[in-house]
Amino acid sequence: MHINLPEKRYYAIGEVAKAFGVNTSLIRFWEKEFDAIKPKKNAKGNRKFTPEDIKNLKFIYHLVKERGFTLEGAKTHLKEEKKKTLDNFEIISKLEGIKNQLVKIKNHL
């Protein structure tokens, strides 16, 4: 899955939800369920997600929505094989981004 977010230090929950195509309530739910997602909160209590949080959300989205893991299965998978699987997921994401760019170039020609 390729999400389209500008490079920033922090992202609002609305931006994140829109990029993933889900409701903000799902992002808040995943924040409670998964320890890997720890957005900072400002004085008003608004969540500010870091690029690291976005990367973890992408991985969780991949496991739950694309691969069909249950929440418990995704938690277990994150704990047991996080480093190896996360590295592979990052490589695949980069390759998909390159493929999308190449397809755009091809269609533009």
C-alpha positions as CSV (number, residue, x, y, z in Angstrom):
1,M,0.0,0.0,0.0
2,H,1.3,3.4,-1.0
3,I,0.1,6.3,1.1
4,N,0.5,9.8,0.0
5,L,1.7,12.1,2.8
6,P,4.0,15.1,2.6
7,E,7.2,14.8,4.5
8,K,6.7,16.5,7.9
9,R,7.7,16.0,11.5
10,Y,4.2,15.5,12.7
11,Y,0.8,14.5,11.2
12,A,-2.6,15.1,12.5
13,I,-4.9,12.2,13.0
14,G,-7.2,13.4,10.2
15,E,-4.4,13.5,7.7
16,V,-3.3,10.0,8.7
17,A,-6.9,8.6,8.5
18,K,-7.4,10.2,5.1
19,A,-4.1,8.8,3.8
20,F,-5.0,5.3,4.9
21,G,-8.7,5.6,3.8
22,V,-10.0,4.7,7.3
23,N,-11.9,6.5,10.0
24,T,-10.1,8.4,12.8
25,S,-11.7,6.1,15.3
26,L,-9.9,3.1,13.8
27,I,-6.5,4.9,14.2
28,R,-7.4,5.7,17.8
29,F,-8.4,2.1,18.4
30,W,-5.1,0.8,16.9
31,E,-3.2,3.3,19.1
32,K,-4.8,1.6,22.1
33,E,-4.3,-1.9,20.9
34,F,-0.7,-1.7,19.6
35,D,2.2,-0.5,21.7
36,A,4.2,0.4,18.6
37,I,2.0,3.4,18.0
38,K,2.7,6.2,20.4
39,P,1.7,9.6,19.0
40,K,2.6,12.7,20.9
41,K,-0.2,14.8,22.3
42,N,-0.2,18.6,22.5
43,A,-1.8,20.6,25.4
44,K,-5.2,20.3,23.9
45,G,-4.9,16.5,23.6
46,N,-4.6,16.4,19.8
47,R,-2.6,13.5,18.6
48,K,0.5,14.2,16.5
49,F,1.9,11.2,14.6
50,T,5.6,11.0,13.8
51,P,7.0,9.3,10.6
52,E,7.9,6.3,12.8
53,D,4.3,6.0,13.9
54,I,3.2,6.2,10.2
55,K,5.6,3.4,9.3
56,N,4.2,1.3,12.1
57,L,0.6,2.1,11.1
58,K,1.5,1.1,7.5
59,F,2.8,-2.3,8.8
60,I,-0.3,-2.8,11.0
61,Y,-2.6,-1.9,8.1
62,H,-0.8,-4.4,5.9
63,L,-1.1,-7.2,8.4
64,V,-4.7,-6.5,9.4
65,K,-6.4,-5.2,6.2
66,E,-4.3,-6.7,3.4
67,R,-3.1,-10.0,4.8
68,G,-6.2,-10.7,7.0
69,F,-4.5,-11.1,10.4
70,T,-6.7,-10.8,13.5
71,L,-5.6,-8.1,16.0
72,E,-4.2,-10.8,18.3
73,G,-2.3,-12.4,15.4
74,A,-0.9,-9.0,14.3
75,K,0.2,-8.3,17.9
76,T,1.9,-11.6,18.1
77,H,3.5,-11.2,14.7
78,L,4.8,-7.8,15.6
79,K,6.4,-9.1,18.9
80,E,8.0,-12.2,17.5
81,E,9.2,-11.2,14.0
82,K,9.1,-7.4,14.0
83,K,12.6,-6.7,12.9
84,K,12.8,-9.2,10.0
85,T,9.3,-8.7,8.8
86,L,9.4,-4.9,9.1
87,D,12.6,-4.8,7.1
88,N,11.0,-6.9,4.3
89,F,7.9,-4.8,4.4
90,E,9.9,-1.6,4.0
91,I,11.8,-3.0,1.0
92,I,8.6,-4.1,-0.6
93,S,7.0,-0.7,0.0
94,K,10.0,1.1,-1.6
95,L,9.8,-1.3,-4.6
96,E,6.1,-0.7,-5.0
97,G,6.7,3.1,-4.9
98,I,9.4,2.7,-7.6
99,K,7.0,0.6,-9.7
100,N,4.3,3.2,-9.4
101,Q,6.7,5.9,-10.6
102,L,7.8,3.8,-13.5
103,V,4.2,3.1,-14.5
104,K,3.4,6.9,-14.4
105,I,6.4,7.6,-16.6
106,K,5.4,4.9,-19.0
107,N,1.8,6.2,-19.2
108,H,3.1,9.7,-19.7
109,L,5.2,8.7,-22.7
